[in-house]
Amino acid sequence: MQQDQARSIKRTLEVLEYFDAEKTSASVGEIARELGYPQSSTSILLKSLLNLGYLAYDNRTYRPTARVALLGRGIRSHILGDGNLMATLEEVSQKTGEMIFLASPAGLSVHYIYVIPATNPLRMHLRAGAVRPLTGSSTGHLFLSDRTDAEISDAIERTHPDDAGARAAKQEEVMKAVRRIRKLGYLLSTQTVTNGGGVLAMLLPQKFDGQPMAVCIGGVGSVVMDNAERYSRVMRDAITRHLAPPLSRVA
């Protein structure tokens, strides 16, 4: 029973995140294909959200209502500051044309919590709500680089509690990546989950509601590597301009 409830909650949030990241309206079939759900259960879920007032239905497509737009309105400034973080992301987006996303760690995972799609002809795609392993992803390594070596070892041990060989191999892999990030001052990698993708990312100078965050540029690996110097400069300038002064309500 609890497992079914958890799955329903997860799917509800993923549907709302789909509309936030992908498009303003979609059919049952489109949503089911994109999220990998059975069409029958997708139809039931969408009708429930329709009855609750979160979705509207017209011409065989669903679209979010104003009620969705108002979700989180009261806590957004408390968690993300008074617009400075969004201004940082928008500036990096405008000056690079690449996909920009905001990442934050939670436990042994990294969550991609906000995405601005790319405007460049060559682009990569990422859905808000995607999750990556902390010790097994480039953005995870970025967050680990800000921790002590002992804390990194602890995270690896928790990921592979019963396999000493896997722990040793992962320790070597992660520390190699962490040392490079510490030397550069930012993450630059083409070792991403998306084939042919690349990412350049920096930790933000303060935590938001106690959570560390990173602003990330994602794109075609060769393009990101070729523009690494310019992209890192654009990102540093935007972070300094909008986030260097202490923000009120930021932990």
C-alpha positions as CSV (number, residue, x, y, z in Angstrom):
1,M,0.0,0.0,0.0
2,Q,2.7,2.5,1.0
3,Q,4.7,1.6,-2.2
4,D,1.6,2.3,-4.3
5,Q,1.1,5.7,-2.6
6,A,4.7,6.6,-3.0
7,R,4.5,5.7,-6.7
8,S,1.4,7.8,-7.2
9,I,3.0,10.8,-5.5
10,K,6.1,10.5,-7.6
11,R,4.1,10.3,-10.8
12,T,2.0,13.3,-9.8
13,L,5.1,15.4,-9.3
14,E,6.7,14.2,-12.5
15,V,3.6,15.2,-14.5
16,L,3.8,18.7,-13.0
17,E,7.5,18.9,-13.7
18,Y,6.9,17.7,-17.3
19,F,4.6,20.7,-18.0
20,D,7.1,23.0,-16.3
21,A,10.0,21.8,-18.4
22,E,8.6,20.5,-21.7
23,K,5.4,22.2,-23.0
24,T,2.3,24.0,-22.0
25,S,-0.1,21.3,-23.1
26,A,0.0,17.6,-24.0
27,S,-2.2,14.6,-24.7
28,V,-2.4,11.5,-22.5
29,G,-0.3,9.5,-25.0
30,E,2.4,12.1,-25.2
31,I,2.8,12.3,-21.4
32,A,2.7,8.5,-21.1
33,R,5.4,8.0,-23.7
34,E,7.7,10.8,-22.3
35,L,7.5,9.6,-18.7
36,G,7.3,5.9,-19.4
37,Y,3.9,5.3,-17.7
38,P,1.1,2.9,-18.8
39,Q,-1.4,5.0,-20.7
40,S,-4.4,3.8,-18.7
41,S,-2.9,4.8,-15.3
42,T,-1.7,8.1,-16.9
43,S,-5.2,8.9,-18.0
44,I,-6.5,8.2,-14.4
45,L,-3.9,10.4,-12.9
46,L,-4.5,13.3,-15.3
47,K,-8.3,13.1,-14.6
48,S,-7.6,13.3,-10.9
49,L,-5.5,16.4,-11.4
50,L,-8.2,17.8,-13.6
51,N,-10.8,17.3,-10.8
52,L,-8.5,18.9,-8.3
53,G,-8.2,22.0,-10.4
54,Y,-4.5,21.6,-11.3
55,L,-5.1,20.8,-14.9
56,A,-7.5,21.9,-17.6
57,Y,-8.7,19.8,-20.5
58,D,-9.5,21.0,-24.0
59,N,-9.2,19.6,-27.5
60,R,-7.9,16.3,-26.2
61,T,-5.0,17.8,-24.4
62,Y,-4.3,18.7,-20.8
63,R,-2.6,22.0,-19.7
64,P,-1.7,23.3,-16.2
65,T,-4.0,25.9,-14.6
66,A,-3.1,29.0,-12.6
67,R,-3.3,26.9,-9.5
68,V,-0.1,25.1,-10.6
69,A,1.6,28.5,-11.3
70,L,0.9,29.6,-7.7
71,L,2.3,26.5,-6.1
72,G,5.3,27.4,-3.9
73,R,4.8,31.1,-4.4
74,G,5.0,31.7,-0.6
75,I,8.2,29.8,-0.1
76,R,10.1,30.6,-3.3
77,S,11.8,33.8,-1.9
78,H,12.6,32.0,1.4
79,I,14.4,29.2,-0.4
80,L,15.9,30.8,-3.5
81,G,16.4,34.4,-2.3
82,D,14.8,37.5,-3.8
83,G,15.3,36.8,-7.5
84,N,19.1,36.9,-7.6
85,L,19.5,33.2,-8.3
86,M,17.1,33.2,-11.2
87,A,18.8,36.3,-12.6
88,T,22.1,34.4,-12.5
89,L,20.7,31.5,-14.4
90,E,19.0,33.8,-17.0
91,E,22.2,35.7,-17.6
92,V,24.3,32.6,-18.2
93,S,21.5,31.3,-20.5
94,Q,21.4,34.4,-22.6
95,K,25.2,34.7,-22.9
96,T,25.9,31.1,-23.8
97,G,22.7,29.8,-25.5
98,E,23.3,26.5,-23.8
99,M,21.0,24.5,-21.5
100,I,21.3,25.8,-17.9
101,F,20.3,23.8,-14.9
102,L,20.3,24.1,-11.2
103,A,21.5,21.1,-9.2
104,S,21.4,20.3,-5.5
105,P,22.4,17.2,-3.5
106,A,20.0,15.2,-1.3
107,G,21.5,12.2,0.6
108,L,23.4,10.0,-1.9
109,S,21.8,11.6,-5.0
110,V,22.0,14.8,-7.0
111,H,18.7,16.4,-8.1
112,Y,18.3,18.6,-11.1
113,I,15.7,21.0,-9.8
114,Y,15.3,23.7,-12.5
115,V,16.1,23.7,-16.2
116,I,16.3,26.5,-18.8
117,P,16.3,24.9,-22.3
118,A,19.1,25.7,-24.8
119,T,18.6,28.1,-27.7
120,N,21.6,26.9,-29.7
121,P,20.9,24.8,-32.8
122,L,23.1,22.0,-31.3
123,R,21.6,21.3,-27.9
124,M,21.1,18.7,-25.2
125,H,17.9,18.0,-23.3
126,L,17.3,17.4,-19.6
127,R,14.1,17.2,-17.6
128,A,13.7,18.9,-14.3
129,G,13.4,16.3,-11.6
130,A,16.1,14.1,-13.0
131,V,18.2,12.3,-10.4
132,R,21.9,11.2,-10.6
133,P,24.0,9.3,-8.0
134,L,26.3,11.5,-5.9
135,T,29.4,9.3,-6.3
136,G,28.6,8.2,-9.8
137,S,28.0,11.5,-11.7
138,S,30.1,14.5,-12.6
139,T,27.8,16.9,-10.8
140,G,27.9,14.7,-7.8
141,H,31.7,14.9,-7.9
142,L,31.4,18.7,-7.9
143,F,29.4,18.6,-4.6
144,L,31.9,16.1,-3.1
145,S,34.8,18.4,-4.0
146,D,33.6,20.8,-1.3
147,R,33.6,18.0,1.4
148,T,36.6,16.6,3.3
149,D,38.3,13.5,2.0
150,A,36.9,11.6,5.0
151,E,33.3,12.7,4.1
152,I,33.9,11.6,0.5
153,S,35.1,8.1,1.7
154,D,32.0,7.8,3.9
155,A,29.7,8.6,1.0
156,I,31.4,5.9,-1.1
157,E,31.2,3.4,1.7
158,R,27.5,4.1,2.1
159,T,27.1,3.6,-1.7
160,H,29.0,0.2,-1.7
161,P,28.6,-1.1,1.8
162,D,29.2,-4.8,0.9
163,D,31.8,-4.6,-1.9
164,A,35.3,-3.6,-0.9
165,G,36.6,-3.9,-4.4
166,A,33.9,-1.6,-5.8
167,R,34.6,0.9,-3.0
168,A,38.3,1.0,-3.8
169,A,37.7,1.5,-7.5
170,K,35.1,4.2,-6.9
171,Q,37.4,5.9,-4.4
172,E,40.1,6.2,-7.0
173,E,37.7,7.4,-9.7
174,V,36.0,10.0,-7.4
175,M,39.2,11.4,-5.9
176,K,40.7,11.8,-9.4
177,A,37.7,13.8,-10.5
178,V,37.6,15.8,-7.2
179,R,41.3,16.8,-7.4
180,R,40.7,18.1,-10.9
181,I,37.6,20.1,-9.8
182,R,39.5,21.6,-6.9
183,K,42.4,22.6,-9.2
184,L,40.2,24.2,-11.8
185,G,37.7,25.7,-9.4
186,Y,34.8,24.3,-11.4
187,L,33.6,21.1,-13.0
188,L,34.4,20.4,-16.7
189,S,33.5,17.0,-17.9
190,T,32.3,15.0,-20.9
191,Q,31.7,11.9,-18.7
192,T,28.0,12.5,-18.5
193,V,25.0,10.2,-18.6
194,T,23.9,11.6,-21.9
195,N,26.0,10.2,-24.8
196,G,28.1,13.0,-26.4
197,G,27.1,15.5,-23.7
198,G,29.3,17.8,-21.6
199,V,28.9,19.9,-18.5
200,L,30.6,22.9,-16.9
201,A,29.4,23.7,-13.4
202,M,30.2,25.8,-10.4
203,L,29.2,25.7,-6.8
204,L,27.3,28.8,-5.7
205,P,29.0,30.8,-2.9
206,Q,26.2,30.3,-0.4
207,K,23.6,27.8,0.6
208,F,19.9,28.3,0.0
209,D,17.7,27.3,3.0
210,G,20.7,25.3,4.1
211,Q,21.1,23.5,0.8
212,P,24.3,23.8,-1.4
213,M,23.5,24.4,-5.1
214,A,25.4,24.5,-8.3
215,V,24.7,26.3,-11.6
216,C,25.5,24.1,-14.6
217,I,25.9,24.5,-18.3
218,G,25.0,21.4,-20.4
219,G,25.6,20.9,-24.1
220,V,27.3,19.0,-26.8
221,G,30.6,17.8,-25.2
222,S,32.9,19.1,-27.9
223,V,31.2,22.5,-27.8
224,V,31.4,22.8,-24.0
225,M,35.1,21.8,-24.1
226,D,35.9,24.3,-26.9
227,N,34.2,27.1,-25.0
228,A,35.2,26.2,-21.5
229,E,37.2,29.3,-20.8
230,R,34.5,31.7,-22.0
231,Y,31.7,29.7,-20.3
232,S,33.5,29.7,-17.0
233,R,34.1,33.4,-17.2
234,V,30.5,34.1,-18.0
235,M,29.4,32.0,-15.1
236,R,31.8,33.5,-12.7
237,D,30.8,37.0,-13.7
238,A,27.1,36.3,-13.3
239,I,27.6,34.6,-9.9
240,T,29.7,37.6,-8.7
241,R,27.2,40.2,-10.0
242,H,24.1,38.6,-8.6
243,L,25.1,36.4,-5.7
244,A,28.3,37.7,-4.2
245,P,26.5,40.0,-1.7
246,P,24.9,38.1,1.2
247,L,21.2,37.5,0.5
248,S,18.5,37.9,3.1
249,R,16.7,34.8,4.0
250,V,19.5,32.6,2.8
251,A,20.9,30.2,5.3
